[in-house]
């Protein structure tokens, strides 16, 4: 009975939050607004078919890419870009405006207070957070916990939005979501309904799944995109030194797409990464492992977290690289209800 009441309260909370969010300024301008600027609705449809659903997203593409869309000539593309520039300001802004824009960033709780404090409040929207470490270091467990905590109302350190999960390793477990939802006092069925899941088998499939997300995110309030793991399929589909340059180029395009999704829809992107042995690490380094993906991946991730095993069920998370966080560590624990604070 209490659980039912709690669930009802949560639903009401979420509804109230939703209404408040609707009153705020829209985060992005729908591509349909181009029609009011004199652009043919047929051309707008062509843009949507190419996975471009917002004017903000349109401005993130080069004219070369846009002219590659079937049925769009250079003259049409110039006209479309001119119209989009009237709707969206993509020029300079003052530092004060940039600070105001940062206020739209939401921090989503990880389930562990120590980890939240390390991250300055939680996993940030509008940027990519990368977690790397060996197997069993807690990367996927954090992904599952975030799938639930993202759906909490914002006043409970949630994101009040839906979740998209792209799985390249077959590690997503819906039954794992159930106890985590119960821990947060949420209805497991409703939580699972708010997660869209796709299993990717090749790097091309993974990229196409990302392209298809724009349509969904422009219609519904998403707050989290999980890619677990970002590199696995690239390590399978490209082999040897000879294909390395091609692999890094394709990986860069994939990461660029993820960055655009994060900024266009104010979504938190959480991606996991594998580690590779570093034989050149030297004798003095106790743990000669480094994250896979090289410099391309290092520059794409805004916040890089290094996970390692602690004693028992404890795990240690270290800030490896972040523009606004000090290099520090936090200890957390994996429990049946997801990520939680470590018990001494």
Secondary structure in CASP SS format (residue, H / E / C, confidence):
PFRMAT SS
TARGET T0000
AUTHOR 0000-0000-0000
METHOD secondary structure of the structure
MODEL  1
X C 1.00
X H 1.00
X H 1.00
X H 1.00
X H 1.00
X H 1.00
X H 1.00
X H 1.00
X H 1.00
X H 1.00
X H 1.00
X H 1.00
X H 1.00
X H 1.00
X H 1.00
X H 1.00
X H 1.00
X H 1.00
X H 1.00
X H 1.00
X H 1.00
X H 1.00
X H 1.00
X C 1.00
X C 1.00
X C 1.00
X C 1.00
X C 1.00
X C 1.00
X E 1.00
X H 1.00
X H 1.00
X H 1.00
X H 1.00
X H 1.00
X H 1.00
X H 1.00
X C 1.00
X C 1.00
X C 1.00
X H 1.00
X H 1.00
X H 1.00
X H 1.00
X H 1.00
X H 1.00
X H 1.00
X H 1.00
X H 1.00
X C 1.00
X C 1.00
X C 1.00
X C 1.00
X E 1.00
X H 1.00
X H 1.00
X H 1.00
X H 1.00
X C 1.00
X C 1.00
X C 1.00
X C 1.00
X H 1.00
X H 1.00
X H 1.00
X H 1.00
X H 1.00
X C 1.00
X C 1.00
X C 1.00
X C 1.00
X C 1.00
X C 1.00
X H 1.00
X H 1.00
X H 1.00
X H 1.00
X H 1.00
X H 1.00
X H 1.00
X H 1.00
X H 1.00
X H 1.00
X H 1.00
X H 1.00
X H 1.00
X H 1.00
X C 1.00
X C 1.00
X C 1.00
X C 1.00
X C 1.00
X C 1.00
X C 1.00
X H 1.00
X H 1.00
X H 1.00
X H 1.00
X H 1.00
X H 1.00
X H 1.00
X H 1.00
X C 1.00
X C 1.00
X C 1.00
X C 1.00
X E 1.00
X E 1.00
X C 1.00
X C 1.00
X C 1.00
X C 1.00
X H 1.00
X H 1.00
X H 1.00
X H 1.00
X H 1.00
X H 1.00
X C 1.00
X C 1.00
X C 1.00
X C 1.00
X E 1.00
X E 1.00
X C 1.00
X C 1.00
X C 1.00
X E 1.00
X E 1.00
X E 1.00
X E 1.00
X E 1.00
X C 1.00
X C 1.00
X C 1.00
X C 1.00
X C 1.00
X C 1.00
X H 1.00
X H 1.00
X H 1.00
X H 1.00
X H 1.00
X H 1.00
X H 1.00
X H 1.00
X H 1.00
X H 1.00
X H 1.00
X C 1.00
X C 1.00
X C 1.00
X C 1.00
X H 1.00
X H 1.00
X H 1.00
X C 1.00
X C 1.00
X C 1.00
X C 1.00
X C 1.00
X E 1.00
X E 1.00
X E 1.00
X E 1.00
X E 1.00
X E 1.00
X C 1.00
X C 1.00
X C 1.00
X C 1.00
X C 1.00
X C 1.00
X H 1.00
X H 1.00
X H 1.00
X H 1.00
X H 1.00
X H 1.00
X H 1.00
X H 1.00
X H 1.00
X H 1.00
X C 1.00
X C 1.00
X C 1.00
X C 1.00
X H 1.00
X H 1.00
X H 1.00
X H 1.00
X H 1.00
X H 1.00
X C 1.00
X E 1.00
X E 1.00
X E 1.00
X E 1.00
X E 1.00
X C 1.00
X C 1.00
X C 1.00
X H 1.00
X H 1.00
X H 1.00
X H 1.00
X H 1.00
X H 1.00
X H 1.00
X H 1.00
X H 1.00
X H 1.00
X H 1.00
X H 1.00
X H 1.00
X H 1.00
X H 1.00
X H 1.00
X H 1.00
X C 1.00
X C 1.00
X E 1.00
X E 1.00
X E 1.00
X E 1.00
X E 1.00
X E 1.00
X E 1.00
X C 1.00
X C 1.00
X C 1.00
X H 1.00
X H 1.00
X H 1.00
X H 1.00
X H 1.00
X H 1.00
X C 1.00
X C 1.00
X C 1.00
X H 1.00
X H 1.00
X H 1.00
X H 1.00
X H 1.00
X H 1.00
X H 1.00
X H 1.00
X H 1.00
X H 1.00
X H 1.00
X H 1.00
X H 1.00
X H 1.00
X H 1.00
X H 1.00
X H 1.00
X H 1.00
X H 1.00
X H 1.00
X H 1.00
X H 1.00
X H 1.00
X H 1.00
X C 1.00
X C 1.00
X C 1.00
X E 1.00
X E 1.00
X E 1.00
X E 1.00
X E 1.00
X E 1.00
X C 1.00
X E 1.00
X E 1.00
X E 1.00
X C 1.00
X H 1.00
X H 1.00
X H 1.00
X C 1.00
X C 1.00
X C 1.00
X C 1.00
X C 1.00
X C 1.00
X C 1.00
X E 1.00
X E 1.00
X E 1.00
X C 1.00
X C 1.00
X H 1.00
X H 1.00
X H 1.00
X H 1.00
X H 1.00
X H 1.00
X H 1.00
X C 1.00
X C 1.00
X E 1.00
X E 1.00
X E 1.00
X E 1.00
X E 1.00
X E 1.00
X E 1.00
X C 1.00
X C 1.00
X C 1.00
X C 1.00
X E 1.00
X E 1.00
X E 1.00
X E 1.00
X E 1.00
X E 1.00
X E 1.00
X E 1.00
X C 1.00
X C 1.00
X C 1.00
X C 1.00
X C 1.00
X C 1.00
X C 1.00
X E 1.00
X E 1.00
X E 1.00
X E 1.00
X E 1.00
X E 1.00
X E 1.00
X C 1.00
X C 1.00
X E 1.00
X E 1.00
X E 1.00
X E 1.00
X C 1.00
X C 1.00
X C 1.00
END
